[in-house]
Structure formats: structure tokens, C-alpha cells
Amino acid sequence: MTHTPERCPKCNGAMVQGFIFEFDGFQRKVSSWVEGAPEKSFLLNTKVPKDKIVPIGTYRCSTCGFLESYARDEFAAQ
């Protein structure tokens, strides 16, 4: 079941879909959730198995600013 919040659970304001992005060098990327505990990598600081990455979509209340995030494949950049 896919849940999409329409009203803020804090103040009942309207929720607006968006995303939190990260800088990776000169690239801007959608933040992601990674399954499992972080593991150190010699060259890249942290190992990130590609099959364990799920993009994060975030909804923001237009009234109070409350954020609610979900990790789902549908939030990947198109």
C-alpha cells in the first residue's frame, strides 16, 4: 500500500511533495536510504551496495514546515 500524506499530522495544513538533495562533487542527487549498517571502504569512506539503495521522497507542510519522508523506488529522478 502506497501512502501519500495529504494533510499534516501536526497542524492539518496541506502537504507538498518534494525531495532532499545531496551534493556529490558537482552533481546534485536525490537523497537515498541504504539497507543495513554502514561499512567502511578504503577509497570511498563508506561501501554502498547499489541493490540496497532506495531514493527518499519528502513531503513538507505548507503551513508549519513539518517534514515526512518515505523511501520508495518511485522517488528516483526521472
Secondary structure, 3 states (H helix, E strand, C coil): CCCCCCECCCCCCEEEEECCEEEECCEEEECEEECCCCEEECCCEEECCHHHEEEEEEEEECCCCCEEEEECHHHCCC
